[in-house]
């Protein structure tokens, strides 16, 4: 073991979730680790990491920096992908890892819709394309976890499924989300989200536009009607995931 690397017992003042993440990454990723993994293995602990939330904010931002892709973003994708499929990681953080992958894969579309008709600032098409393909490569393994996952994580997986649709995964969403539709009526955060996912799974542009307008009028930040429909839909879907993520965080003990 490198003398500068914390062992499995960790450091006495590190946030507990950092130790969990380090164990998972050490076990699941072979070969050279992504540069962003240094936050898990460095021997010092940032004094600002006084709890899990502060550490997680810095760690996620190291992978997707302020919702923009950089040349190293694709390299960091294996980190949340590994965390999302390991039961040692609590459900809240598995959900967050998948949402981070969703956001990484949809940066270009979402930011274009947000800025339309202007061009997004700080855009990096090459890095965005590379990050999207990195997420695409790990998505089948993530979706394979559906039967074993808790309801909250399944919601995040549903969003990722419509980002990378296949002839097998799209039809599967209707039966997989039926329980959510039955339990959560329209007009609730989860109810609206799952119904919108099913609209996107139907791949009907007219229906997608109508749903975007209807839901945006209700309570979401809008995008220009002239913006491309896929970007508008993903922009809205990201906001919905934000709302669900906040609700999950508040439902945790001490949240």
C-alpha positions in Angstrom: 0.0 0.0 0.0 1.2 3.5 -0.8 2.2 5.2 2.4 0.2 8.3 1.3 -3.0 6.3 0.6 -5.5 5.8 3.4 -6.2 2.1 4.2 -9.6 0.4 4.5 -9.9 1.8 8.0 -9.8 5.3 6.5 -8.9 8.5 8.2 -10.4 9.5 11.6 -11.8 12.8 10.3 -13.0 11.9 6.8 -16.8 11.8 5.9 -18.1 8.2 6.2 -19.4 8.2 2.6 -15.9 8.9 1.3 -14.7 5.7 2.9 -17.5 3.7 1.3 -16.8 5.3 -2.1 -13.1 4.5 -1.8 -13.8 0.8 -0.9 -16.1 0.4 -3.9 -13.8 2.1 -6.4 -10.8 0.1 -5.1 -12.7 -3.2 -5.5 -14.4 -2.4 -8.8 -12.0 -0.4 -10.9 -8.9 -2.2 -12.1 -6.0 -0.5 -13.8 -5.2 3.2 -13.7 -7.9 5.1 -11.8 -9.5 8.2 -13.2 -7.9 11.5 -12.0 -11.0 12.4 -10.1 -10.5 9.3 -7.9 -7.6 11.2 -6.2 -10.3 12.8 -3.9 -11.0 9.4 -2.5 -7.4 8.2 -2.0 -5.4 11.3 -1.0 -4.1 11.1 2.5 -5.4 14.5 3.6 -9.0 15.5 4.2 -10.2 18.9 3.1 -11.2 20.8 6.3 -14.4 21.9 4.5 -15.6 18.3 4.3 -17.3 18.5 7.6 -20.0 16.1 6.6 -21.0 13.8 3.7 -22.9 16.5 1.9 -20.0 18.9 1.5 -17.7 16.1 0.3 -20.3 14.8 -2.1 -20.8 18.2 -3.6 -17.1 18.5 -4.3 -16.7 15.0 -5.6 -19.6 15.2 -8.1 -18.4 18.6 -9.2 -15.0 17.2 -9.9 -16.6 14.8 -12.4 -19.1 17.2 -14.0 -17.8 20.7 -13.3 -20.7 23.1 -12.8 -22.8 21.2 -15.3 -20.2 21.6 -18.1 -18.1 18.9 -19.7 -14.3 19.2 -19.7 -11.7 17.1 -21.5 -11.4 14.8 -18.4 -15.2 14.4 -17.8 -15.4 11.1 -19.8 -12.5 9.7 -17.8 -14.5 10.3 -14.6 -17.7 8.5 -15.8 -16.5 5.0 -14.5 -16.6 6.4 -10.9 -20.4 7.1 -10.6 -21.0 4.0 -12.8 -19.2 1.8 -10.3 -20.9 3.4 -7.3 -24.4 3.1 -8.9 -24.2 -0.7 -9.1 -22.8 -1.5 -5.6 -25.1 -2.2 -2.7 -22.5 -0.9 -0.2 -23.4 2.6 -1.5 -26.7 3.8 0.1 -29.7 4.2 -2.2 -29.6 8.0 -2.0 -26.1 8.1 -3.4 -26.8 5.4 -6.0 -29.7 7.6 -7.1 -27.3 10.6 -7.2 -24.7 8.7 -9.2 -27.2 7.8 -11.9 -28.6 11.3 -12.0 -25.0 12.6 -12.4 -24.6 10.2 -15.4 -27.9 11.5 -16.8 -26.7 15.1 -16.5 -23.3 14.2 -18.0 -24.9 12.6 -21.0 -27.4 15.4 -21.6 -25.3 18.5 -21.1 -25.2 19.6 -24.7 -28.9 19.1 -25.4 -30.0 20.7 -22.1 -27.8 23.7 -22.3 -28.7 24.3 -26.0 -32.4 24.4 -25.0 -31.7 26.6 -22.0 -29.8 29.2 -24.2 -31.8 29.0 -27.4 -31.5 30.8 -29.8 -28.0 31.7 -28.5 -25.1 29.3 -28.3 -24.2 27.9 -24.9 -21.3 29.5 -23.2 -18.3 27.3 -22.3 -19.5 24.6 -24.7 -17.0 21.9 -25.5 -18.6 19.7 -28.2 -15.7 17.2 -28.3 -15.7 16.7 -24.5 -19.5 16.5 -24.5 -19.6 13.9 -27.1 -16.9 11.9 -25.4 -18.7 12.0 -22.0 -22.0 11.0 -23.6 -20.4 8.0 -25.2 -18.8 7.0 -21.9 -22.2 7.1 -20.2 -23.8 5.2 -23.1 -21.2 2.4 -22.7 -22.1 1.8 -19.0 -25.8 2.2 -19.3 -26.7 -1.5 -20.1 -25.0 -2.6 -16.9 -26.9 0.0 -15.0 -30.3 -0.9 -16.5 -29.6 -4.5 -15.8 -29.8 -3.6 -12.1 -33.5 -2.7 -12.3 -35.0 -5.9 -10.8 -32.7 -5.6 -7.7 -33.1 -1.8 -7.2 -35.3 0.2 -4.8 -38.1 2.4 -6.2 -36.1 5.6 -5.9 -33.1 4.4 -7.9 -35.5 2.9 -10.5 -36.8 6.4 -11.1 -33.3 7.6 -12.0 -32.7 4.6 -14.2 -35.9 5.4 -16.1 -34.5 8.8 -17.0 -31.3 7.3 -18.2 -33.2 4.7 -20.3 -34.9 7.4 -22.4 -31.5 9.1 -23.0 -30.2 6.0 -24.7 -33.3 4.2 -26.1 -33.1 0.8 -27.6 -35.7 -1.6 -29.1 -35.5 -3.6 -25.9 -35.4 -1.0 -23.1 -38.1 1.4 -24.3 -41.0 -1.2 -24.4 -39.9 -2.4 -21.0 -40.5 1.0 -19.4 -44.3 0.7 -19.6 -44.7 -2.4 -17.4 -41.8 -1.3 -15.2 -43.3 2.0 -14.4 -46.9 0.8 -14.1 -46.7 0.6 -10.3 -45.5 4.2 -10.1 -48.3 5.4 -12.3 -50.9 3.5 -10.2 -49.4 4.8 -6.9 -48.6 8.4 -7.8 -51.4 10.5 -9.5 -50.8 13.1 -12.1 -50.0 16.4 -10.5 -47.5 14.9 -8.1 -43.7 15.1 -8.6 -43.3 11.4 -9.2 -46.5 11.0 -11.0 -45.7 13.7 -13.5 -42.2 12.4 -13.9 -43.1 8.8 -14.8 -45.8 9.9 -17.1 -43.4 12.2 -18.9 -40.8 9.4 -19.2 -43.5 7.3 -20.8 -44.2 10.1 -23.3 -40.6 10.3 -24.2 -40.4 6.5 -24.5 -43.2 6.7 -27.1 -40.8 8.9 -29.3 -43.6 11.1 -30.6 -42.3 14.6 -31.2 -45.8 16.2 -31.2 -46.8 14.5 -28.0 -43.4 15.4 -26.4 -43.8 19.1 -27.3 -47.3 19.2 -25.9 -46.2 17.5 -22.7 -43.3 19.9 -22.3 -45.6 22.9 -22.7 -48.2 21.5 -20.3 -45.8 20.6 -17.6 -43.7 23.8 -18.0 -46.9 25.9 -17.6 -47.6 24.2 -14.4 -44.4 24.8 -12.4 -41.1 24.3 -14.3 -38.5 26.6 -15.8 -39.4 27.0 -19.4 -37.4 26.8 -22.6 -37.9 28.5 -25.9 -40.6 26.8 -28.1 -38.2 27.2 -31.0 -35.5 25.1 -29.3 -35.1 21.4 -30.5 -37.7 19.2 -28.9 -35.2 16.6 -27.5 -33.3 19.3 -25.6 -36.4 20.9 -24.2 -37.6 17.5 -23.0 -34.3 16.6 -21.3 -34.1 20.1 -19.7 -37.5 19.5 -18.2 -36.7 15.9 -17.2 -33.5 17.2 -15.4 -35.6 19.6 -13.4 -38.0 16.9 -12.4 -35.1 14.7 -11.2 -33.9 17.6 -9.1 -37.2 17.8 -7.4 -37.3 14.1 -6.7 -33.7 14.2 -5.5 -34.5 17.0 -3.0 -37.5 15.1 -1.7 -35.3 12.0 -1.2 -32.7 14.0 0.7 -35.3 15.5 3.0 -36.8 12.1 3.7 -33.5 10.8 5.1 -32.9 10.8 8.9 -31.4 14.1 9.7 -32.3 15.5 6.2 
